[in-house]
């Protein structure tokens, strides 16, 4: 989930090359509804989504056993190590800085979507 449609389409295309079904959402509230109503193997989440941010989504999911979800945060924002630790404490699996390389996307795919 990212508010930039070109980013979500590139990431979606990358995963679909390996026949991994993907859904891209560019709105925070819609993304939260998707996460709540479906059981995804992996959720890629941008922190800086306008109106309803990735942080808002995480806070809502925190009440719903987030540790059972594979959430990887993508962010262009610079934040302190303590901030990343807070995300990890509530169940986020990784925090990756944008721009993200294809090698990193491949590593994420291998780690969380093992066949």
C-alpha positions as CSV (number, residue, x, y, z in Angstrom):
1,X,0.0,0.0,0.0
2,X,1.4,3.3,-1.1
3,X,-0.2,6.6,-2.1
4,X,1.9,6.7,-5.3
5,X,0.2,4.5,-7.9
6,X,3.4,4.1,-10.0
7,X,5.2,2.6,-7.0
8,X,2.4,0.2,-6.2
9,X,2.1,-0.9,-9.9
10,X,5.9,-1.6,-10.2
11,X,5.9,-3.6,-7.0
12,X,2.8,-5.5,-8.0
13,X,4.3,-6.2,-11.4
14,X,7.5,-7.5,-9.7
15,X,5.6,-10.0,-7.6
16,X,3.2,-11.0,-10.4
17,X,6.2,-12.1,-12.6
18,X,6.4,-15.1,-10.2
19,X,2.6,-15.6,-10.4
20,X,2.1,-14.2,-6.9
21,X,-1.3,-12.6,-6.7
22,X,-1.2,-9.0,-5.6
23,X,-3.6,-6.3,-4.8
24,X,-2.5,-2.7,-4.8
25,X,-4.3,0.0,-2.7
26,X,-3.4,3.7,-2.8
27,X,-5.7,4.9,0.0
28,X,-5.1,4.3,3.7
29,X,-8.7,3.7,4.8
30,X,-9.3,1.4,1.9
31,X,-6.1,-0.4,2.7
32,X,-7.1,-0.9,6.3
33,X,-10.4,-2.4,5.2
34,X,-8.6,-4.8,2.8
35,X,-6.3,-5.9,5.6
36,X,-9.2,-6.3,8.0
37,X,-11.3,-8.3,5.6
38,X,-8.6,-10.6,4.1
39,X,-5.8,-12.8,5.2
40,X,-2.8,-11.7,3.2
41,X,0.6,-13.5,3.3
42,X,2.5,-10.2,3.1
43,X,1.5,-6.5,3.4
44,X,3.8,-3.8,2.1
45,X,2.9,-0.5,3.8
46,X,4.1,3.0,3.2
47,X,4.1,5.2,6.4
48,X,3.5,8.5,4.6
49,X,0.0,8.0,3.1
50,X,-2.0,11.3,3.1
51,X,-5.2,11.5,5.2
52,X,-5.0,8.1,6.9
53,X,-1.3,7.2,7.2
54,X,0.5,3.9,7.6
55,X,0.9,4.8,11.3
56,X,-2.9,5.1,11.6
57,X,-3.2,1.7,10.0
58,X,-0.7,0.2,12.4
59,X,-2.4,1.7,15.4
60,X,-5.7,0.2,14.4
61,X,-4.2,-3.2,13.6
62,X,-2.3,-3.2,16.9
63,X,-5.6,-3.9,18.6
64,X,-6.1,-6.9,16.2
65,X,-3.0,-9.0,16.8
66,X,-0.7,-7.4,14.3
67,X,2.0,-10.0,15.2
68,X,0.1,-12.5,13.1
69,X,0.6,-10.4,10.0
70,X,3.7,-10.1,7.8
71,X,4.0,-6.4,7.5
72,X,7.0,-4.7,5.9
73,X,7.1,-0.9,6.0
74,X,8.4,1.1,3.1
75,X,9.3,4.6,3.9
76,X,11.1,7.6,2.4
77,X,11.0,9.3,5.8
78,X,14.0,9.4,7.9
79,X,13.4,8.3,11.4
80,X,15.4,7.3,14.4
81,X,16.3,3.7,15.3
82,X,14.0,4.0,18.3
83,X,11.1,4.6,15.9
84,X,12.0,1.5,13.9
85,X,12.2,-0.5,17.2
86,X,8.7,0.7,18.1
87,X,7.3,-0.6,14.8
88,X,9.1,-3.9,15.4
89,X,7.7,-4.2,18.9
90,X,4.1,-4.0,17.7
91,X,4.7,-6.7,15.1
92,X,6.1,-5.1,12.0
93,X,8.7,-7.6,10.4
94,X,11.0,-5.0,8.7
95,X,11.4,-1.4,8.0
96,X,12.9,-0.6,4.5
97,X,13.9,2.8,3.2
98,X,12.8,3.9,-0.2
99,X,13.9,3.7,-2.9
100,X,14.0,0.0,-2.6
101,X,16.1,-2.2,-4.9
102,X,14.8,-5.2,-6.8
103,X,17.3,-7.3,-4.8
104,X,15.6,-6.2,-1.6
105,X,12.2,-6.9,-3.0
106,X,13.4,-10.4,-4.0
107,X,14.8,-10.9,-0.5
108,X,11.4,-9.9,1.0
109,X,9.6,-12.2,-1.4
110,X,11.9,-15.1,-0.4
111,X,11.6,-14.4,3.3
112,X,7.8,-14.0,3.6
113,X,6.4,-15.8,0.6
114,X,8.4,-19.1,0.5
115,X,6.7,-21.6,-1.7
